């Protein structure tokens, strides 16, 4: 199943200047006024100029004569207000489904509590346009009109101008549309080995918490596997740890540009000897509204067992994803990691994991000495025989952890061995599950942030989803909700208590009368921060196919600072 490689605003309050006194204002008398002796003219002029200078200094010189005022505060010292987002966008990569696989796209917005109404949610394929926008020919001017003269439509006479498209409405050729919050919408992606990536947008009441899942099932003799991911927002930087070009690995980086202008991308690969320099990985142009894939073996200069990949966008904004296929041993998406940080937490280790391989990258500035910890049912502990890992500056280190979970669900944490020497790292974890017949499947976990107030994963199937919850600090209480199904059903909710540093796994709460797929939302109700992941397991042909996605804060609200009028700001 190979694809071709393409080559507060803040205001400060100031004291207002005092009005000039009547004496000062009347000191300037016009030179040569009637009744003024000629001998006193020069003196009066000098006095007038001095008086004018005093007035100007009094009016405009306050900033120099008085210390600057403190930052402006809203009346009563009110805290910033919270507002719901009005537009949310995400990008789904090209499906890696071969000729016979299938891919499902599912969009969902949780029920909101805000006042936003209306809006739309939709998914559109990102295939390169036949004529780039910059090369589109312009319409000729009407006969007899001078060059540059406005057309009849532009001037308001003759045929009416074509109305501008509504950016907040779903386009006519949308692949999938979302009708309302609280009910997922699902549909197939395009078939075949050359299906494009997808752009997703939600506006109005559908924007807060909008999320999209992409799930691919491949059952070919070579390359059987379940691949899933939560589509990510556009960005200029993406990190992936756990890629490879050794053995039977066939790994691709997908680049999707949903914007109207071209993007230029560099792909940086790091191995156990540091940065792999290759001109072919630099300056990759991605046309507007298009998607393409880059085969890592074409830019890695030979077989490399463990790789960290950094996708850097020089200009524009894109969506990026990485797909890993290991022959008959399984395939999945390598999820984008949280940004480099001194501590990385990876939730979602299943109890029946038969193997686990940890891959860590350290920045060129410093080595990293890290302790490895697992979160079990009673809190954090250090796995015997795998207490730590050392990573040289600018390089990748890897370690096989074996059957590290010992038949218990877990989360994994990497943190500095010495708190006085933190080094920002990127980490990934390959997890394998093996069926009774010896056939295996793989999934990849990565460093993830807390779910915050709310996080959602969209595509869940009856009896197939497991939710992993890890409290990274104090004990916590979370609420887990299964939405209505895409074809009907009543939402179901479960409250879960987490011990400090502990991990709990529960079957996803399924809506009563479920018809279709459903979404799962996790909300932190009290206590310390919580990281979460969803495992979707769909066994096929005796292969324990599964995929794991971390749940991340949906950032459905933003803080709006209080502001006050401050005319005095012009004086500073």
C-alpha positions in Angstrom: 0.0 0.0 0.0 2.5 2.6 -1.2 1.7 6.1 -2.4 4.0 8.2 -4.7 6.2 10.7 -3.0 5.6 14.3 -4.0 8.7 15.6 -4.5 -4.7 43.7 24.7 -4.6 45.8 23.7 -4.2 47.5 27.0 -4.8 51.1 27.9 -3.1 53.0 30.7 -4.8 55.7 32.7 -3.0 59.0 32.8 -3.7 62.2 34.8 -5.3 64.9 32.8 -3.3 68.1 32.5 -4.6 71.0 34.6 -6.2 73.9 32.8 -3.7 76.9 32.4 -4.4 79.7 34.8 -6.0 83.0 33.7 -2.7 84.9 34.4 -0.8 82.5 32.2 -3.4 82.6 29.5 -3.5 86.4 29.4 0.2 87.0 29.6 0.7 86.8 25.9 -0.3 90.2 24.4 0.0 90.8 20.7 3.1 92.7 19.7 2.4 96.3 18.6 -1.0 96.4 20.3 -2.5 99.9 20.6 -1.2 101.8 23.7 2.1 99.9 23.9 5.2 101.8 23.8 7.7 100.9 21.0 10.5 100.5 23.6 8.6 97.8 25.4 7.7 95.8 22.2 10.7 93.5 22.3 10.2 92.8 26.0 6.5 92.0 25.6 7.4 89.7 22.7 9.9 87.8 24.8 7.3 87.5 27.6 4.7 86.3 25.2 7.0 83.6 23.9 7.9 82.5 27.4 4.3 82.4 28.4 3.4 80.4 25.4 6.2 77.9 26.2 4.9 77.6 29.7 1.4 76.8 28.5 2.6 74.2 26.0 4.7 72.6 28.7 1.7 72.5 31.0 -0.5 71.0 28.3 1.9 68.5 26.6 4.7 68.0 29.0 2.8 66.0 31.8 4.4 62.7 30.7 7.8 64.2 31.4 7.0 65.9 34.6 5.0 63.2 36.2 5.6 59.4 36.6 3.6 57.2 34.3 0.3 56.0 35.6 -0.3 52.3 36.2 -2.2 50.1 33.7 -5.8 50.9 33.3 -8.3 48.8 35.3 -11.8 48.1 34.4 -14.4 49.7 36.7 -14.5 47.8 39.9 -11.4 45.8 39.0 -13.5 43.3 37.0 -11.8 40.2 35.7 -11.6 39.3 32.0 -14.9 38.0 30.6 -15.3 34.7 28.8 -16.6 34.5 25.3 -17.3 31.5 23.0 -15.3 31.2 19.8 -17.1 32.0 16.6 -15.1 30.0 14.1 -13.2 26.8 14.4 -11.1 25.1 11.6 -9.2 21.8 11.4 -7.4 19.8 8.7 -7.6 16.1 8.0 -4.8 14.4 6.0 -5.0 12.2 2.9 -6.4 8.8 3.8 -3.8 5.9 3.5 -6.3 3.3 2.5 -4.9 1.5 -0.5 -7.3 0.5 -3.3 -9.7 -1.5 -1.1 -9.6 0.3 2.3 -12.3 2.7 3.5 -12.2 5.9 5.5 -14.9 7.5 7.6 -15.1 11.2 8.5 -17.1 12.2 11.6 -17.8 15.8 12.8 -19.3 16.8 16.1 -20.0 19.9 18.3 -21.0 19.4 21.9 -24.2 21.0 23.1 -23.3 24.6 24.1 -24.3 26.8 27.0 -23.6 30.1 25.3 -25.9 32.5 23.4 -24.5 31.9 19.9 -27.0 30.9 17.3 -27.0 29.9 13.7 -23.8 29.0 11.9 -22.7 25.9 9.9 -20.2 23.1 10.0 -18.8 21.4 6.9 -15.9 19.4 5.4 -14.5 20.0 2.0 -11.9 18.0 0.1 -8.5 19.8 -0.6 -7.6 18.8 -4.1 -5.4 21.1 -6.2 -7.5 23.5 -8.4 -7.2 23.2 -12.1 -6.2 26.8 -12.4 -4.3 28.4 -9.5 -6.1 31.6 -8.2 -3.1 33.8 -9.1 -3.2 32.5 -12.7 -6.9 33.0 -13.3 -7.5 35.3 -16.3 -9.3 38.6 -15.5 -12.5 39.5 -17.3 -12.1 41.9 -20.2 -13.4 45.5 -19.8 -16.7 46.3 -21.6 -16.3 47.4 -25.2 -15.7 51.2 -25.4 -14.6 51.5 -21.8 -11.2 52.9 -21.1 -8.7 50.6 -19.4 -9.1 50.7 -15.7 -12.6 52.1 -15.8 -15.1 50.4 -13.5 -17.4 47.9 -15.0 -21.2 48.4 -15.1 -21.5 45.9 -12.3 -18.9 47.6 -10.2 -20.4 51.1 -10.7 -23.9 50.0 -9.7 -25.4 50.3 -13.2 -26.2 47.5 -15.7 -26.1 43.9 -14.5 -25.8 43.5 -10.7 -22.5 42.5 -9.2 -22.1 38.8 -8.2 -22.5 38.7 -4.4 -19.4 37.7 -2.4 -19.6 34.1 -1.0 -20.6 33.8 2.6 -17.5 32.5 4.5 -19.8 31.4 7.3 -22.0 29.1 5.1 -21.2 25.6 3.9 -20.2 25.6 0.2 -22.4 23.8 -2.3 -19.7 21.1 -2.8 -19.1 20.3 0.9 -18.2 16.6 1.5 -20.1 16.5 4.8 -22.3 19.0 6.7 -23.0 19.1 10.4 -26.6 20.0 11.2 -26.7 20.9 14.9 -24.7 20.6 18.2 -25.1 17.4 20.1 -25.5 15.0 17.1 -22.6 13.8 15.1 -22.5 13.8 11.3 -20.6 11.0 9.5 -19.8 10.0 6.0 -17.2 8.3 3.8 -14.1 10.0 2.4 -13.3 9.5 -1.3 -12.3 6.0 -2.3 -9.0 5.0 -3.9 -5.3 5.4 -3.2 -5.3 9.1 -4.3 -8.0 10.5 -2.1 -7.2 14.1 -1.0 -7.1 15.7 2.4 -10.0 17.5 3.9 -10.6 20.9 5.4 -13.2 21.3 8.2 -14.8 24.6 9.3 -17.5 25.4 11.9 -19.1 28.8 12.6 -21.6 30.3 15.0 -23.2 27.9 17.5 -21.3 25.0 15.9 -17.8 26.4 16.4 -17.3 25.9 20.2 -15.8 22.5 20.7 -16.1 21.5 17.0 -14.0 18.3 16.4 -13.5 15.9 13.4 -12.2 12.3 13.5 -10.8 10.4 10.5 -10.8 6.5 10.8 -9.4 4.2 8.1 -9.8 0.4 7.9 -7.5 -1.6 5.7 -7.9 -5.4 5.4 -5.5 -6.1 2.6 -3.2 -9.2 3.1 -0.2 -6.9 3.5 -1.0 -3.8 5.4 -4.0 -4.7 7.5 -4.6 -2.1 10.2 -6.8 0.5 11.7 -5.6 4.1 11.4 -7.3 7.0 13.2 -6.7 10.6 14.3 -8.4 13.7 15.5 -8.0 16.3 12.8 -5.8 19.2 13.9 -5.9 23.0 13.3 -3.6 24.6 10.8 -0.2 25.6 12.2 3.4 26.3 11.3 5.1 23.7 13.4 4.4 19.9 13.9 6.4 17.4 15.9 6.2 13.6 15.5 8.3 11.0 17.4 8.4 7.3 16.4 8.7 7.4 12.6 11.1 5.0 10.9 12.5 4.0 7.5 14.0 0.6 8.5 12.7 -2.9 7.8 9.2 -3.0 6.4 8.3 0.5 7.5 6.6 2.7 4.9 6.0 6.1 6.6 4.6 9.2 4.9 4.2 12.8 6.0 0.9 14.3 4.7 0.8 18.1 3.9 -2.6 19.8 3.4 -3.0 23.4 2.5 -6.6 24.7 2.9 -5.6 28.3 2.4 -5.9 30.4 -0.8 -2.1 31.1 -1.0 0.8 28.6 -1.4 2.8 27.3 1.5 6.5 26.4 1.7 7.5 23.6 4.0 10.7 22.1 5.4 10.8 18.6 6.9 13.6 18.0 9.4 14.5 14.5 10.3 16.5 13.5 13.5 18.0 10.1 14.1 20.5 8.6 16.6 23.3 10.6 14.9 21.4 13.9 14.9 19.9 16.0 12.1 19.7 14.2 8.7 20.5 17.0 6.2 18.9 16.6 2.8 18.1 19.4 0.4 15.1 17.4 -1.0 13.4 17.9 2.4 13.6 21.7 2.2 11.4 24.2 0.3 8.5 21.9 -0.5 5.8 23.9 -2.1 2.2 23.1 -1.3 -0.3 24.7 -3.7 -3.4 26.5 -2.3 -6.3 24.2 -1.6 -4.2 21.1 -2.2 -2.7 18.1 -0.4 0.4 15.9 -1.0 2.5 13.3 0.6 6.2 12.8 1.2 7.7 9.3 1.6 10.2 9.6 4.4 12.6 7.0 2.9 13.2 9.4 0.0 14.6 12.1 2.3 16.2 10.1 5.1 19.4 9.0 3.4 19.1 5.3 4.2 17.4 3.2 6.8 16.9 4.8 10.2 15.2 2.8 12.9 13.9 5.6 15.0 13.1 9.1 13.8 11.8 12.4 15.1 10.1 14.5 12.5 9.7 18.3 12.6 7.5 19.9 10.0 8.3 23.6 9.8 6.3 26.0 7.6 8.3 28.8 6.2 5.3 30.7 4.7 1.6 30.1 5.0 -0.2 27.6 7.3 -0.9 23.9 6.7 -2.1 20.8 8.3 0.4 18.0 8.7 0.1 14.3 9.8 2.3 11.2 9.7 1.2 7.7 8.8 3.3 4.7 9.7 2.8 1.2 8.2 4.9 -1.8 9.4 4.1 -4.5 6.9 2.0 -7.2 8.4 2.7 -5.9 12.0 0.2 -3.1 11.8 -0.4 0.5 10.8 -1.7 3.7 12.3 -1.2 7.5 12.5 1.7 8.8 14.5 -0.1 11.7 16.3 1.4 15.1 16.4 3.1 15.7 19.8 2.6 18.5 22.2 5.3 21.2 21.7 8.7 20.3 23.3 8.5 20.4 27.1 10.5 19.2 30.0 7.8 16.8 31.0 5.7 14.7 28.6 2.7 12.6 29.5 1.3 9.9 27.2 -2.1 8.5 28.1 -3.7 5.4 26.7 -1.6 2.2 27.3 -3.9 -0.8 27.1 -3.6 -3.5 29.7 -3.0 -6.2 27.0 -0.1 -4.4 25.4 2.5 -7.0 24.4 5.3 -4.6 23.5 6.1 -0.9 23.8 9.0 1.1 22.3 9.8 4.6 23.6 11.4 7.2 21.2 12.7 10.5 22.6 14.3 13.5 20.9 16.4 16.2 22.7 17.2 19.6 21.4 20.6 20.5 20.0 21.3 22.8 23.0 21.5 20.1 25.7 21.3 16.5 26.7 18.3 15.1 28.5 18.3 12.8 31.5 14.8 11.6 32.1 13.1 9.3 34.6 10.4 7.0 33.3 7.2 6.5 35.3 3.9 4.7 34.8 0.6 5.8 36.2 -1.3 2.7 37.5 -4.5 2.3 39.4 -2.9 3.6 42.6 -0.6 6.3 41.4 2.8 6.8 39.8 5.5 4.1 40.0 8.8 3.3 38.3 8.9 0.2 36.0 11.6 -2.2 37.1 14.5 -2.3 34.7 13.4 0.8 32.8 13.9 3.6 35.3 15.5 6.2 33.1 16.7 7.2 29.6 19.6 9.4 28.5 19.2 11.4 25.2 22.2 13.2 23.6 21.7 16.8 22.4 20.1 17.0 19.0 19.6 13.2 18.7 17.0 10.5 19.2 17.2 7.7 21.7 14.9 4.7 22.0 14.3 1.9 24.4 12.2 -1.3 24.3 10.0 -1.4 27.4 8.5 -4.8 26.6 5.2 -5.8 28.3 5.5 -2.7 30.5 1.9 -2.5 31.6 1.8 -5.9 33.2 -1.9 -6.4 32.4 -3.0 -3.1 33.8 -4.0 0.1 32.0 -1.5 2.9 32.4 -0.2 6.3 31.3 3.5 7.0 30.8 5.4 10.1 32.0 8.9 11.4 31.2 10.3 14.1 33.5 13.8 15.4 34.3 15.9 13.2 36.6 17.1 16.5 38.1 14.6 19.2 38.5 17.4 21.8 38.3 18.3 20.5 34.8 15.1 20.5 32.7 15.4 19.9 28.9 12.5 20.3 26.5 11.9 17.1 24.7 9.5 15.4 22.2 8.5 11.8 22.9 6.4 9.0 21.3 5.5 5.5 22.2 4.7 2.6 19.9 2.3 0.1 21.5 1.7 -3.4 20.1 -1.2 -5.8 20.8 -1.1 -9.5 19.7 -4.0 -11.8 19.0 -4.2 -15.4 19.9 -3.1 -16.5 16.5 0.1 -14.4 16.8 -1.1 -11.6 14.5 -0.3 -8.1 15.8 -1.4 -4.5 15.3 0.3 -1.3 16.4 -0.7 2.2 17.5 1.3 5.2 18.5 0.9 7.5 21.5 2.5 10.9 22.0 3.0 13.7 24.6 -0.4 15.3 25.3 -1.8 18.2 27.4 -4.7 18.1 29.9 -8.3 17.9 28.7 -8.9 21.2 30.6 -12.6 22.2 30.9 -13.7 19.9 28.0 -12.3 17.6 25.3 -14.1 15.5 22.7 -13.4 12.6 20.3 -16.0 12.1 17.5 -16.0 8.6 16.0 -17.0 5.9 18.5 -18.7 2.6 17.8 -20.9 0.4 19.9 -18.9 -1.8 22.2 -15.6 -0.7 20.6 -14.4 2.4 22.5 -12.5 2.6 25.8 -11.7 5.8 27.6 -8.4 6.1 29.5 -8.1 8.8 32.2 -4.9 9.7 34.0 -4.7 12.3 36.9 -1.3 13.8 36.6 -1.4 15.6 40.0 -4.1 15.7 42.7 -7.1 13.4 42.7 -9.8 14.5 40.3 -13.4 14.0 39.2 -14.4 14.0 35.6 -17.6 13.6 33.7 -17.7 11.4 30.6 -20.6 11.8 28.2 -21.6 9.7 25.2 -23.6 11.8 22.8 -26.7 10.9 20.8 -25.9 8.7 17.9 -25.6 10.0 14.3 -28.8 8.2 13.6 -30.5 8.5 16.9 -30.2 7.7 20.6 -30.3 9.4 24.1 -27.0 10.7 25.6 -25.5 8.9 28.5 -23.2 10.3 31.3 -20.9 8.7 33.8 -18.9 10.4 36.6 -15.4 9.0 37.3 -13.2 9.5 40.4 -9.4 9.4 39.8 -6.9 9.0 42.6 -3.8 11.2 42.6 -1.5 10.1 39.9 -3.8 7.2 39.0 -5.2 5.8 35.7 -8.7 4.5 35.2 -10.1 2.9 32.0 -13.9 2.7 31.4 -16.0 1.6 28.4 -17.3 4.7 26.6 -20.8 5.5 27.9 -23.2 4.5 25.1 -26.4 6.4 24.3 -29.6 4.4 24.9 -31.1 3.4 21.6 -27.8 4.0 19.8 -28.1 4.2 16.0 -24.9 5.0 14.1 -21.7 6.4 15.7 -21.4 8.7 18.7 -19.0 11.2 20.3 -17.5 11.1 23.7 -16.8 14.2 25.8 -14.7 14.4 28.9 -15.1 17.4 31.3 -12.9 18.1 34.4 -15.3 18.8 37.3 -12.8 19.2 40.2 -9.3 18.4 41.3 -6.0 18.3 39.5 -5.3 18.1 35.7 -6.3 15.1 33.8 -5.0 13.7 30.5 -7.2 11.3 28.5 -7.2 9.0 25.5 -9.7 6.9 23.5 -8.9 3.4 22.2 -11.1 2.2 19.3 -10.8 -1.5 18.8 -12.3 -3.1 15.6 -10.9 -6.7 15.3 -10.9 -8.0 11.7 -9.5 -11.2 10.2 -8.1 -12.4 13.5 -6.1 -9.1 13.8 -6.6 -7.1 17.0 -6.9 -3.8 15.1 -7.0 -0.7 17.3 -6.1 2.9 17.3 -5.6 5.4 20.2 -6.2 9.2 20.2 -5.5 11.6 23.0 -8.3 14.0 24.0 -7.2 17.6 24.1 -8.8 20.8 25.5 -11.1 22.1 22.8 -10.4 25.7 23.6 -14.1 26.6 22.9 -13.9 29.8 24.9 -11.5 32.7 25.0 -10.7 35.3 27.7 -11.7 38.9 26.7 -9.9 41.5 28.7 -11.9 44.4 30.2 -11.0 47.8 28.7 -11.7 51.4 29.6 -11.4 54.7 27.7 -8.3 56.6 28.5 -7.7 59.8 26.5 -4.6 60.5 28.5 -2.8 57.7 26.6 -2.0 60.2 23.8 0.2 62.1 26.2 2.6 59.2 26.8 
